[in-house]
Amino acid sequence: MDRTDVVRRRKLQKTLKPSWVFAIALGSSVGWGAFILPGDWIKDSGPLGAIIGLLIGALLMMVIASSYGVMIKKFPVSGGGFTYAFIAAGKVWAFICGWFLSLGYISIVALNASAFTLLLKFLMPGLMKTHYLYTIAGWDVYMPEVLIASFLILLFAFINTTGANISGRIQFYFSVLLVGGVVLLGLFTFGFAEQPLENIKPYFSGKQSILTSILVIVAIAPWAYVGFDNVPQAAEEFRFSPRKATMLIVASLFTSFLIYAIMIGLTSWTFPEMAGNSNLWPTGDIVFLSLGRVGLVIMSIAIIMGIFTGLNGFYMSSSRLLFSMARARALPNLFRKIEKKKKTPIWGIWFVALITLPMPWFGRQALTWIVDMSSTGVSVAYLFTCLAAFKVLAWKAEPAGREVAPVKKALSLIGIIASIAFLLLLLIPVSPAALSAPSYILLLCWGIGGGIFYMAMKKRYNSLTQEETEYYMLGKTIESEVMETKKDVHESPLIINGASMTKG
């Protein structure tokens, strides 16, 4: 291979502030589901069962987030799970992880676009339910929803091409409106209810045991909180120390849980008889009945901000993942091209738009099958991230020069176990959170497609030496990282009698 090509390793511009990265994680984690699904969760598990399940899920995600923090600090580059799978298990597993993760990110872009049309169907049914086209899997498809979803997909593609500083700043403003709207709704409905704490009863669903009620919600944690893992995709663009990444991710997860808890609370403590009914959107009905049109406007703004932050955040993460895979030669060169002035992976962004534009035509039900199936890919990324962190950390000082961090290493081990548990809950047919039959079929088809694509890219992907692959993925070789760790350990300054000395 021409060594001058190695020197020209493409890099992204460092423009993202800590507050923007926090907003990327928070806004990507909290989407339409926090506002649309509380009624379903209460019906399945009860208010307290749903809140406990989401709290446990958030804590497990925080454990996994500690592994992301370890890897971001050591390797602040784009790629996330794809890069970490390479460190943990090599190039083949990196490709598998990247293949499934890319589908997860891209399909969530389309799902957020369709969620906006779902909100409009509730607010303006007369407009949205015109120009009927056809029905797919029981879902009626209308022309307005296709056109509006397509417009949003193109709009956020354009926003992301303007540079990470623009999309990051917008993400922050959207997130402020999102959090502000949820807090106002929670306070107003709590004050409106006569006996809010009494209204929450019964705390759990009577259809099943308390444990099952909680586990059903814990199982959706990878979906409910997916988005915090967008942070490592943006790590190469941090304009601050990567050491802050763990704190930002944990803070975003805790804030995400509070938003979920408030929305479940107001759905149950305002009009308890409506909380688990079969209406299309009980939460929306409850807000309208208690706070009128003003409440519905506040809630609509919060939902729109949740949708927009999801669109923006997953455009950023999916395009960076494609860029990282192309830089490692797992995808064609087109995806590693960077816009000269804005330093954005422009063709990766427009590819995401191109792939997602047909999705609204298939109806929301078919799209949810894809997203449910892609939750498997996200869980696989969690697993490899924890494996990579476990690999690069050490229980105690050793000649290999790995960082000694027994607590973090123990957390990575817990993260491995949690990730495997999430995968089992999704993949074992008898599990209460098992994928639906269509999702299983789509998962198999996507896997077969990945195998075919890998065979086509195998020669190119394997044309790089191990050292060159490490350089393209990580910006340095793993050996150099070990040497830096040894240097940190053995050359940390000591002050003796006022003079600076070094160990060894």
TORTI-571222 format. One line per 2 residues: their letters; for each residue x, y, z of N, C-alpha, C. Coordinates in steps of 0.02 Angstrom, whole numbers. Each point is the difference from the previous one (the first is absolute). Layout:
// TORTI-571222
A	X Y Z X Y Z X Y Z | ...
// end
This chain:
// TORTI-571222
MD	42 -60 0 -42 60 0 44 63 0 | -22 52 -36 37 62 -4 -1 34 69
RT	59 10 30 3 28 68 -24 72 3 | 2 36 -57 -23 69 2 -75 3 12
DV	-36 -54 -17 -72 -2 13 -14 -3 74 | 45 -33 38 -8 -4 72 5 70 31
VR	47 40 -25 9 68 26 -63 41 -10 | -37 -13 -54 -59 40 -16 -63 -28 33
RR	6 -30 58 -58 -25 37 -48 58 12 | -61 -8 -23 -49 53 5 -24 9 72
KL	-6 63 22 -22 15 67 -58 49 -1 | -41 -4 52 -56 47 7 21 58 44
QK	-35 56 -7 18 61 35 -25 0 72 | 40 25 46 -18 3 71 -40 64 13
TL	-67 -8 4 -44 58 8 -51 -7 56 | -8 -60 29 -55 -13 46 17 19 72
KP	-44 38 32 7 19 70 -32 -53 45 | 18 -2 65 -30 -49 46 -76 4 3
SW	-28 60 1 -73 7 4 -33 -28 -63 | 32 7 -57 -27 -27 -62 1 -76 1
VF	55 -28 25 6 -73 3 -52 -29 49 | -10 34 56 -53 -21 47 -67 1 -36
AI	-13 51 -39 -63 6 -37 -6 -55 -53 | 55 -19 -31 -1 -54 -49 -22 -65 33
AL	29 -14 59 -17 -62 35 -72 2 26 | -20 56 30 -67 6 29 -53 -1 -55
GS	9 43 -49 -50 7 -53 -8 -63 -42 | 54 -38 -7 -3 -62 -38 -34 -55 41
SV	7 3 66 -29 -52 43 -75 10 10 | -22 63 5 -71 14 13 -33 22 -65
GW	-45 -40 -25 -35 17 -61 -75 -3 10 | -35 -16 -53 -73 -2 1 -26 -51 51
GA	37 -55 12 -24 -53 44 -15 23 70 | 38 50 25 -10 25 68 -69 32 8
FI	-30 23 -55 -64 34 2 -58 -44 -24 | 15 -45 -45 -52 -41 -31 -14 -64 39
LP	52 -30 30 -5 -67 28 -16 -7 74 | 2 53 41 -15 -10 71 -65 -38 14
GD	-53 12 -39 -63 -36 9 9 -74 -9 | 39 -21 -51 12 -71 -11 41 -30 56
WI	50 37 24 43 -25 54 -40 -9 64 | -44 48 15 -42 -5 60 -47 -59 -6
KD	-28 -10 -59 -46 -56 -11 36 -67 9 | 63 -4 -22 37 -63 3 31 -13 69
SG	25 53 34 39 -10 60 -22 40 60 | -47 47 -9 -19 43 55 48 60 4
PL	-21 57 29 43 60 3 67 -12 34 | -3 -29 61 62 -11 37 43 -53 -33
GA	-32 -52 -27 38 -53 -35 38 29 -59 | -33 44 -38 32 31 -58 58 45 21
II	-11 40 54 53 46 22 60 -39 28 | -13 -52 40 55 -41 27 38 -34 -57
GL	-37 -27 -49 32 -33 -57 45 48 -38 | -24 61 -11 41 49 -36 59 24 41
LI	-9 4 67 56 18 44 54 -53 -2 | -19 -63 6 49 -54 -4 35 1 -68
GA	-40 10 -53 29 5 -67 50 57 -5 | -17 58 30 46 57 -3 65 -15 38
LL	-6 -33 58 60 -18 39 44 -49 -39 | -31 -48 -33 39 -48 -41 34 37 -58
MM	-36 48 -29 31 39 -54 58 42 26 | -6 24 62 55 38 30 62 -44 10
VI	-12 -62 20 56 -48 7 33 -9 -67 | -40 -10 -53 27 -8 -67 35 65 -22
AS	-29 57 20 29 65 -18 70 9 28 | 15 -31 57 67 6 28 51 -31 -47
SY	-20 -54 -35 45 -31 -49 9 45 -60 | -54 33 -21 6 49 -55 48 56 20
GV	-5 22 63 45 53 23 72 -21 -2 | 14 -62 20 69 -27 -3 26 2 -72
MI	-41 -24 -47 22 -5 -69 6 68 -33 | -45 46 16 4 67 -28 64 35 23
KK	16 -8 64 61 32 27 62 -27 -34 | 3 -66 -12 59 -30 -30 2 10 -76
FP	-59 -2 -32 -3 4 -73 -55 49 -20 | 13 66 4 -51 50 -16 -8 9 -76
VS	-29 -52 -31 -10 0 -73 -72 -21 -14 | -22 14 -61 -67 -22 -21 0 -76 -10
GG	-59 -28 1 -7 -72 -11 -38 -36 54 | 7 21 63 -38 -31 54 7 -75 2
GF	-57 -35 0 0 -73 6 41 -35 -54 | 2 28 -60 40 -29 -54 74 -1 19
TY	25 57 24 70 5 21 15 -44 60 | -45 0 48 13 -38 61 -5 -75 -12
AF	-42 -21 -47 -3 -71 -17 66 -23 -32 | 31 45 -38 65 -16 -30 52 -11 55
IA	0 44 51 48 -7 55 -14 -64 39 | -64 -16 9 -18 -57 42 9 -67 -36
AG	-17 -3 -65 -4 -65 -32 26 -2 -72 | 22 55 -27 29 -2 -68 -46 27 -54
KV	25 -4 -62 -33 33 -56 -67 -30 -20 | -6 -66 3 -63 -31 -21 -57 21 45
WA	11 -4 66 -52 19 48 -13 75 -3 | 51 40 -16 -10 72 -8 -48 13 -58
FI	9 -36 -55 -45 9 -57 -72 -21 18 | -7 -56 34 -66 -24 20 -35 51 45
CG	38 26 48 -28 50 46 -20 63 -37 | 45 24 -43 -13 61 -39 -60 -9 -47
WF	-6 -59 -29 -55 -14 -47 -68 6 35 | -7 -32 58 -63 2 35 -12 67 34
LS	53 32 23 -7 65 33 -22 53 -50 | 26 -3 -61 -18 49 -51 -75 -4 -16
LG	-27 -61 -3 -71 -7 -12 -40 30 57 | 22 -12 62 -35 27 58 -3 75 -3
YI	57 32 -11 2 73 -2 -43 28 -57 | 8 -28 -59 -35 26 -59 -76 -8 7
SI	-22 -58 25 -72 -12 6 -31 45 52 | 37 21 51 -27 45 50 -9 70 -29
VA	41 19 -48 -11 63 -36 -69 -2 -33 | -14 -55 -36 -65 -6 -34 -57 -4 51
LN	11 -34 55 -53 -7 51 -18 67 30 | 50 42 13 -14 66 27 -38 44 -49
AS	17 -6 -64 -37 38 -51 -73 -21 -2 | -12 -65 5 -70 -24 -2 -36 16 65
AF	37 7 56 -31 19 64 -29 70 -4 | 31 44 -37 -26 67 -8 -68 -1 -35
TL	-6 -42 -51 -64 -6 -35 -53 -33 45 | 22 -44 45 -46 -31 47 -30 53 46
LL	42 46 23 -25 56 42 -49 42 -39 | 15 15 -63 -45 41 -41 -67 -35 -11
KF	2 -67 -3 -63 -38 -8 -46 11 60 | 30 7 59 -39 13 60 -25 72 2
LM	43 47 -20 -16 71 4 -44 23 -58 | 14 -27 -60 -36 23 -60 -23 -60 -42
PG	-44 -41 27 -21 -61 -36 -33 15 -67 | -35 57 -5 -33 18 -62 48 9 -57
LM	58 29 14 51 12 -51 40 -63 -15 | 20 -35 53 46 -56 -8 -33 -62 -29
KT	-64 -7 9 -34 -59 -25 -37 14 -65 | 35 33 -45 -25 12 -67 47 -32 -50
HY	-24 -10 -62 41 -29 -53 27 -69 21 | -46 -43 17 18 -69 19 36 -35 -58
LY	54 -36 18 39 -35 -52 -12 -76 3 | 16 -31 57 -7 -73 7 9 -19 73
TI	-8 -64 15 9 -25 68 54 -53 1 | 49 7 47 53 -49 8 1 -23 72
AG	-6 -66 11 1 -29 67 -49 34 46 | -59 16 -26 -52 31 40 7 75 9
WD	50 30 -30 12 72 8 -20 36 -64 | -47 47 5 -21 39 -58 51 54 -16
VY	23 1 -61 51 49 -21 -35 55 -40 | 12 63 20 -30 58 -33 56 44 -29
MP	-15 34 -53 50 41 -34 30 55 45 | -40 37 40 30 53 41 55 -25 47
EV	-10 -59 32 51 -25 46 65 -18 -37 | -6 -27 -61 59 -16 -39 38 63 -19
LI	-36 52 -22 32 62 -22 33 36 59 | -34 3 57 27 36 58 61 -37 28
AS	-4 -66 6 57 -39 24 60 8 -47 | -13 0 -65 54 8 -49 32 68 6
FL	-41 51 11 26 69 8 46 4 61 | -21 -31 56 41 1 61 67 -35 -11
IL	-2 -57 -34 61 -37 -14 49 42 -40 | -24 35 -50 43 43 -41 24 62 38
LF	-45 28 41 17 60 39 58 -13 48 | -4 -56 37 52 -14 49 64 -25 -33
AF	-6 -28 -59 60 -16 -38 37 64 -17 | -37 50 -23 31 65 -17 31 32 61
IN	-36 0 57 26 30 62 66 -32 19 | 5 -66 -6 62 -34 19 57 13 -48
TT	-15 18 -62 55 17 -46 29 68 14 | -35 42 40 25 67 14 56 1 52
GA	13 -57 31 55 -5 48 -23 -22 69 | 45 -33 36 -17 -26 67 -14 57 49
NI	30 58 -11 -12 56 46 -72 25 -6 | -28 -2 -60 -70 21 -9 -48 -52 28
SG	10 -63 -19 -45 -53 24 5 -9 75 | 61 9 28 9 -6 73 -35 56 37
RI	4 61 -25 -33 57 32 -76 -8 -3 | -26 -22 -58 -72 -11 -8 -23 -54 48
QF	40 -53 7 -18 -55 45 -7 25 71 | 43 45 20 -3 27 68 -64 40 11
YF	-17 44 -46 -61 40 7 -62 -44 0 | -2 -50 -44 -56 -46 -2 -8 -37 67
SV	56 -20 29 -1 -38 63 -25 42 58 | 19 64 1 -24 46 52 -76 6 -3
LL	-27 7 -60 -73 3 -8 -34 -65 20 | 33 -56 -16 -27 -66 18 -6 -7 75
VG	54 13 36 1 -8 73 -48 50 32 | 1 62 -23 -44 51 28 -74 -18 -8
GV	-18 -26 -58 -69 -20 -12 -22 -56 46 | 42 -50 9 -17 -57 43 -7 22 73
VL	45 43 24 -4 23 69 -65 39 12 | -18 44 -47 -62 38 6 -61 -45 2
LG	-2 -50 -44 -56 -46 -1 -6 -39 65 | 57 -22 26 0 -38 63 -25 42 58
LF	24 62 5 -20 44 55 -74 18 -4 | -23 18 -59 -69 22 -9 -50 -57 13
TF	14 -59 -28 -47 -56 10 0 -24 72 | 58 2 34 4 -20 70 -41 48 43
GF	3 64 -17 -39 50 36 -74 -5 -16 | -16 -21 -60 -71 -6 -21 -34 -58 35
AE	35 -56 8 -30 -61 29 -17 11 74 | -56 -28 21 -22 8 70 42 -45 46
QP	12 -61 -18 40 -46 40 49 -37 -45 | 52 35 -23 44 -30 -50 35 -65 23
LE	24 -1 61 35 -60 24 -48 -58 10 | -62 14 20 -50 -52 9 -24 -26 -68
NI	-2 44 -49 -24 -19 -66 45 -50 -35 | 64 -2 20 47 -46 -33 -17 -73 12
KP	-33 -14 56 -18 -69 16 -50 -27 -51 | 3 -66 -15 48 -50 23 68 10 -32
YF	52 -12 39 67 14 -22 24 -47 -55 | -24 -62 1 22 -50 -49 -60 -30 -36
SG	15 -30 -58 -53 -33 -39 -22 -64 36 | -64 -12 1 -26 -60 33 1 -61 -45
KQ	21 8 -63 -1 -55 -48 58 -48 8 | 52 21 36 61 -40 6 35 16 65
SI	54 -36 15 37 13 61 35 68 -3 | 19 26 58 36 64 3 66 -5 -38
LT	36 -56 9 64 -9 -33 -7 1 -76 | -51 -36 -25 -11 -1 -72 -18 70 -26
SI	-41 36 38 -19 68 -19 62 44 -8 | 46 -6 46 61 41 -2 46 -23 -57
LV	8 -66 -8 46 -26 -52 -23 18 -70 | -65 2 -11 -26 19 -66 25 69 -19
IV	3 45 48 23 69 -13 77 2 -3 | 33 -37 44 74 -2 -2 24 -23 -69
AI	-36 -47 -30 21 -29 -64 1 52 -56 | -40 54 7 -1 50 -53 52 55 12
AP	40 -6 53 50 52 15 47 15 -58 | 26 -51 -36 43 16 -58 -36 44 -51
WA	-65 -10 -8 -38 43 -46 -16 67 33 | -22 0 62 -21 61 34 57 50 6
YV	60 -25 11 57 45 12 50 0 -58 | -17 -33 -55 46 1 -57 9 72 -22
GF	60 20 -10 15 69 -17 58 27 40 | 7 -24 64 58 22 38 64 -24 -33
DN	-5 -56 -38 58 -26 -35 15 40 -63 | -37 55 -13 19 46 -53 61 41 20
VP	12 5 65 56 40 25 68 -25 -28 | 15 -66 3 64 -21 -28 5 11 -76
QA	-56 2 -34 2 16 -72 25 71 -12 | -12 44 49 21 70 -7 65 14 36
AE	33 -52 29 59 10 42 56 35 -37 | 6 -13 -64 54 31 -39 -10 75 -7
EF	-60 24 14 -17 71 -10 -5 38 66 | 20 -32 56 -1 33 66 48 59 0
RF	-24 58 25 45 57 11 16 5 74 | 6 -57 33 14 -3 71 31 -68 15
SP	21 -10 62 33 -63 18 -49 -59 -4 | 21 -55 -33 -43 -60 -3 -16 -29 69
RK	38 19 51 -11 -25 67 -70 19 27 | -29 52 -28 -66 23 23 -57 -41 -28
AT	15 -45 -47 -53 -36 -36 -44 -41 47 | 30 -36 47 -39 -42 45 -50 41 40
ML	23 56 27 -44 44 39 -58 25 -42 | 13 19 -62 -52 26 -44 -51 -53 -18
IV	24 -61 -12 -46 -55 -18 -44 -18 60 | 31 -7 59 -38 -18 60 -52 53 15
AS	20 64 -5 -48 55 13 -58 -3 -49 | 15 -15 -63 -54 -3 -50 -47 -59 13
LF	27 -56 22 -41 -58 16 -46 13 59 | 27 33 52 -41 16 58 -55 49 -18
TS	16 50 -41 -51 47 -22 -53 -34 -43 | 23 -46 -43 -47 -38 -41 -49 -40 43
FL	26 -32 52 -44 -38 46 -51 46 33 | 22 59 22 -46 46 32 -56 21 -47
IY	16 10 -63 -51 18 -50 -51 -57 -8 | 26 -62 -6 -44 -57 -5 -45 -6 62
AI	30 9 59 -37 -7 62 -55 54 6 | 15 62 -19 -49 54 3 -58 -15 -46
MI	15 -24 -61 -54 -14 -48 -44 -58 23 | 30 -51 30 -39 -56 28 -41 26 58
GL	31 43 42 -35 27 58 -61 41 -19 | 7 47 -47 -57 43 -17 -55 -39 -35
TS	19 -55 -34 -51 -42 -32 -41 -39 51 | 30 -14 58 -34 -40 51 -30 41 57
WT	31 58 17 -24 36 59 -54 52 -16 | -14 13 -63 -49 52 -17 -71 -29 -4
FP	-11 -45 -47 -64 -36 -6 15 -74 -2 | 5 -34 58 22 -70 2 -44 -47 -41
EM	-64 17 -7 -45 -44 -38 17 0 -75 | 37 51 -23 18 4 -71 70 -25 -15
AG	41 -12 51 71 -14 -9 14 -60 -44 | -37 -54 10 16 -61 -38 -55 -19 -47
NS	-40 49 -23 -54 -17 -45 25 -12 -71 | -45 -15 -45 20 -21 -67 -1 58 -50
NL	-4 62 23 2 56 -46 65 1 -39 | -1 34 -57 60 5 -41 58 31 39
WP	-17 52 41 52 37 36 -28 25 66 | -3 -43 51 -28 21 65 37 59 31
TG	66 3 -7 37 55 30 -21 67 -30 | -9 1 -66 -23 61 -33 -70 20 22
DI	-44 -49 7 -68 14 24 1 29 70 | 42 -28 43 3 22 70 26 71 5
VF	52 16 -37 27 69 0 -52 49 -26 | -36 -19 -52 -50 46 -28 -57 12 49
LS	-24 -54 33 -56 6 47 20 40 63 | 62 -7 21 22 34 62 25 71 -11
LG	34 12 -55 32 65 -11 -26 36 -62 | -44 -32 -38 -29 32 -58 49 6 -58
RV	-15 47 -44 41 7 -60 71 24 15 | 6 40 53 67 23 20 45 -59 18
GL	-28 -47 39 38 -60 18 18 -41 -61 | -48 -5 -46 13 -40 -61 53 33 -43
VI	1 66 -1 52 36 -38 69 -12 31 | 4 5 68 64 -12 34 24 -71 -14
MS	-47 -48 5 18 -70 -11 21 -12 -73 | -34 32 -46 17 -8 -71 69 27 -14
IA	17 58 30 67 28 -9 53 -48 28 | -13 -28 60 47 -47 30 9 -61 -43
II	-55 -26 -28 5 -59 -43 39 16 -63 | -15 57 -30 35 20 -62 74 7 13
MG	17 29 58 71 7 16 33 -69 10 | -37 -47 32 26 -67 8 11 -34 -67
IF	-46 11 -47 7 -29 -67 58 32 -37 | 4 66 3 53 35 -36 70 -17 27
TG	6 -5 67 65 -18 28 20 -71 -20 | -51 -45 -5 15 -67 -23 22 -1 -72
LN	-34 37 -43 20 5 -70 70 27 -7 | 13 55 34 66 33 -5 55 -44 29
GF	-12 -30 59 51 -41 33 18 -62 -39 | -51 -34 -28 14 -62 -36 26 12 -71
YM	-15 58 -28 34 18 -63 75 7 13 | 15 34 55 71 9 17 34 -67 12
SS	-30 -43 41 33 -63 19 4 -48 -60 | -52 -5 -40 1 -48 -56 51 22 -52
SR	4 64 -15 48 23 -50 72 -8 25 | 11 9 65 68 -9 28 19 -74 1
LL	-49 -44 14 14 -71 -2 19 -22 -70 | -37 22 -50 16 -16 -70 69 27 -19
FS	15 61 23 66 30 -13 55 -43 30 | -9 -21 62 51 -41 34 9 -67 -35
MA	-55 -32 -21 5 -64 -34 36 7 -67 | -15 55 -35 34 12 -65 74 15 10
RA	16 35 53 70 16 14 40 -63 14 | -34 -51 27 32 -65 12 -5 -47 -60
RA	-28 26 -56 -8 -38 -62 -54 -54 4 | -47 7 48 -56 -47 4 -57 22 -45
LP	2 63 -23 -50 27 -47 37 36 -56 | -33 15 -55 33 36 -55 26 68 21
NL	49 25 -38 33 64 15 -48 59 4 | -56 -4 -36 -47 55 -2 -20 23 70
FR	-6 -47 46 -24 17 67 52 33 44 | 63 0 -21 51 34 41 18 68 -28
KI	-36 23 -49 12 67 -28 -27 52 48 | 39 52 12 -19 54 46 -7 65 -38
EK	-53 37 15 -10 65 -30 58 46 22 | 31 33 -47 63 35 14 -7 55 52
KK	-53 39 -4 -7 58 44 -30 -18 68 | -55 -38 -1 -36 -16 61 27 -62 35
KT	41 -40 -35 31 -61 28 -53 -51 23 | -53 -7 -38 -51 -50 15 3 -56 -51
PI	-17 -62 21 -1 -57 -47 -62 5 -45 | 3 43 -49 -59 23 -36 -36 -56 -37
WG	38 -47 -30 -34 -53 -38 -31 -51 47 | 27 -9 59 -31 -44 49 -67 28 22
IW	-4 67 8 -62 33 20 -53 -9 -54 | 18 13 -62 -49 -5 -55 -18 -73 -14
FV	45 -46 14 -17 -71 -8 -54 -20 50 | 6 24 62 -51 -14 51 -67 27 -24
AL	0 60 -28 -62 29 -27 -28 -44 -56 | 44 -22 -45 -22 -40 -57 -30 -67 22
IT	31 -31 51 -24 -65 25 -67 8 37 | -7 55 37 -61 8 41 -59 28 -38
LP	10 33 -56 -56 30 -37 -53 -50 -21 | 17 -61 -20 -53 -48 -19 -39 -28 61
MP	29 5 61 -30 -34 57 -71 24 18 | -15 65 -3 -69 21 16 -52 -32 -46
WF	19 -22 -59 -48 -30 -46 -21 -70 23 | 38 -31 46 -15 -67 22 -46 -2 61
GR	-18 58 27 -45 2 57 38 -8 65 | -29 26 53 34 2 65 8 -70 31
QA	-48 -45 -12 4 -66 30 61 -38 -25 | 12 2 -66 58 -33 -28 65 32 25
LT	-2 66 10 59 35 25 16 -20 72 | -51 -10 42 13 -22 69 30 -70 2
WI	-16 -42 -49 32 -66 -3 75 7 -10 | 19 47 -43 71 12 -14 35 26 62
VD	-32 48 34 31 30 59 6 -52 56 | -53 -40 10 3 -52 52 57 -48 -15
MS	6 -19 -63 54 -46 -19 69 31 10 | 4 65 -15 65 33 6 21 11 72
ST	-46 -8 48 19 4 71 52 -54 16 | -2 -55 -38 50 -52 8 70 27 -16
GV	4 38 -54 65 28 -19 27 48 52 | -44 40 30 22 46 52 26 -38 60
SV	-34 -54 19 22 -41 57 66 -34 -14 | 11 -20 -63 65 -29 -19 55 52 8
AY	-14 63 -19 49 53 9 16 12 73 | -51 -3 43 12 6 72 47 -55 24
LF	-13 -61 -23 39 -58 20 74 9 -19 | 13 19 -62 69 6 -22 36 59 33
TC	-37 53 14 31 57 36 23 -22 69 | -43 -37 36 19 -24 66 57 -50 -4
LA	0 -43 -51 55 -48 -10 66 37 -13 | -4 53 -41 61 39 -15 27 34 62
AF	-46 30 40 22 33 62 31 -51 48 | -31 -59 5 28 -53 43 69 -20 -23
KV	10 1 -65 65 -21 -29 55 51 12 | -17 65 -4 53 51 6 14 20 72
LA	-42 -22 47 11 16 70 31 -59 36 | 32 13 57 33 -53 39 -23 3 72
WK	-1 -59 32 -18 -3 72 56 30 42 | 62 -11 -21 57 24 38 58 13 -47
AE	52 32 24 57 17 -42 32 -62 -31 | 17 5 -64 28 -57 -35 47 25 -55
PA	43 -43 -26 49 20 -51 -32 26 -64 | -62 -23 -15 -31 20 -64 -14 75 -4
GR	-1 33 57 -9 72 0 -71 24 -6 | -49 -43 12 -70 22 -4 -17 43 61
EV	-51 42 -9 -21 44 55 -28 -43 57 | 22 14 60 -24 -36 59 -62 35 26
AP	-58 -33 -7 -63 30 21 -48 -57 18 | 8 -30 59 -41 -59 17 -75 15 3
VK	-19 60 23 -72 16 3 -29 4 -70 | 34 36 -44 -25 6 -69 0 -68 -35
KA	50 -41 14 2 -67 -30 -58 -43 25 | -16 7 64 -58 -37 28 -65 24 -32
LS	-6 66 -10 -59 28 -33 -6 -25 -72 | 57 -5 -34 -2 -26 -69 -23 -73 -1
LI	19 -38 51 -22 -70 5 -76 -3 12 | -25 43 43 -72 4 11 -36 20 -65
GI	31 46 -36 -28 23 -64 -3 -57 -51 | 50 -43 0 0 -58 -45 -60 -45 16
IA	-9 -14 65 -55 -43 21 -68 32 -17 | -6 66 13 -63 35 -16 -14 -1 -75
SI	51 10 -41 -9 1 -73 -23 -69 -25 | 30 -53 27 -20 -68 -19 -72 -12 21
AF	-19 25 60 -68 -8 24 -50 35 -47 | 18 61 -22 -43 37 -47 -9 -40 -65
LL	55 -28 -25 -4 -39 -62 -44 -61 9 | 6 -34 57 -40 -60 13 -74 18 5
LL	-15 56 33 -70 22 7 -31 15 -69 | 41 24 -46 -24 16 -67 -6 -62 -45
LI	47 -47 7 7 -54 -49 -33 -66 20 | -9 -12 65 -32 -62 22 -76 6 -10
PV	-30 -43 -40 -72 8 -17 -47 1 60 | 16 -35 54 -45 -2 58 8 60 46
SP	48 43 -15 11 59 41 -59 48 -5 | -18 35 55 -55 49 -3 15 59 -46
AA	64 9 -18 18 56 -44 28 -24 -66 | -16 -61 -20 27 -29 -61 -23 39 -62
LS	43 -1 -51 -17 32 -63 -62 -34 -31 | -37 38 -39 -56 -29 -37 26 -41 -58
AP	-43 -42 -28 20 -43 -57 26 41 -58 | -33 55 -21 28 40 -55 69 28 15
SY	12 19 64 66 27 20 53 -54 -5 | -17 -62 20 47 -56 -7 18 -11 -74
IL	-49 2 -43 12 -10 -72 44 55 -28 | -15 63 19 40 56 -24 72 -4 26
LL	7 -22 63 67 -8 29 41 -51 -40 | -32 -56 -18 33 -51 -39 19 26 -69
CW	-47 36 -32 14 27 -67 57 51 1 | 0 43 52 53 50 5 68 -34 12
GI	-1 -54 40 61 -38 12 27 -32 -63 | -45 -29 -39 21 -31 -64 27 53 -48
GG	-35 58 -1 24 55 -42 69 24 21 | 12 2 65 65 20 26 55 -49 -20
GI	-17 -65 1 48 -52 -21 19 8 -72 | -49 14 -42 14 10 -72 43 62 -11
FY	-18 55 35 38 61 -7 71 -8 25 | 8 -37 56 67 -11 27 44 -38 -50
MA	-28 -50 -32 38 -38 -49 22 45 -58 | -43 48 -18 17 46 -54 55 49 21
MK	1 19 64 48 49 26 61 -33 32 | 0 -66 6 51 -35 39 71 15 -24
KR	11 -2 -64 68 11 -27 24 70 17 | -43 49 -10 18 69 15 10 11 74
YN	-46 -28 40 2 9 73 63 -31 29 | 21 -57 -26 58 -35 26 65 20 -35
SL	-3 49 -45 61 21 -35 47 39 46 | -28 27 55 41 38 47 33 -47 50
TQ	61 16 19 33 -38 53 -34 17 66 | 16 -39 52 -28 13 66 19 70 24
EE	62 19 -12 23 66 22 -36 56 -37 | -10 -10 -66 -34 51 -39 -74 5 21
TE	-32 -56 13 -69 0 22 -7 37 66 | 45 -13 46 -1 34 65 8 75 -9
YY	44 19 -46 11 71 -11 -61 33 -30 | -32 -31 -49 -59 29 -31 -59 4 49
ML	-9 -52 40 -56 -2 47 12 44 61 | 61 -5 27 14 29 66 42 63 -1
GK	31 14 -57 45 57 -4 69 -15 26 | 10 -60 28 64 -23 25 -5 -75 8
TI	56 -32 8 -1 -73 9 -13 -17 73 | -26 -59 12 -13 -22 69 66 -5 39
ES	53 -18 -35 66 -5 33 21 69 26 | -12 52 -40 19 68 23 -43 21 59
EV	-63 -22 1 -44 15 57 27 -32 63 | 22 -62 -5 29 -36 57 62 37 25
ME	41 22 -47 61 36 19 -17 66 36 | -52 34 -24 -21 62 33 -24 -14 71
TK	-37 -56 8 -24 -19 67 59 -14 46 | 49 -37 -26 60 -14 41 35 65 20
KD	2 46 -48 33 64 15 -37 38 55 | -68 -2 -4 -40 34 51 12 -31 69
VH	8 -67 1 9 -35 63 69 12 30 | 51 -4 -43 70 2 25 31 69 1
ES	-33 50 -32 31 66 -2 -44 53 31 | -47 -20 43 -40 51 34 45 37 49
PL	-5 66 1 48 40 40 -10 -9 75 | 57 -1 37 0 1 72 37 62 24
II	-23 29 54 34 58 28 36 -21 64 | 66 1 -2 39 -19 57 48 57 17
NG	-6 25 62 42 56 22 -4 59 -47 | -62 11 -27 -10 58 -43 22 -10 -72
AS	31 -58 -15 23 -12 -69 -46 -49 -34 | -8 10 -65 -43 -45 -39 43 -59 -23
MT	-25 -63 12 35 -60 -20 -50 -45 -34 | 23 -55 -30 -45 -48 -30 14 -69 28
KG	-53 -42 -1 9 -68 22 47 -37 -46 | 35 -50 27 43 -43 -41 63 38 -20
// end
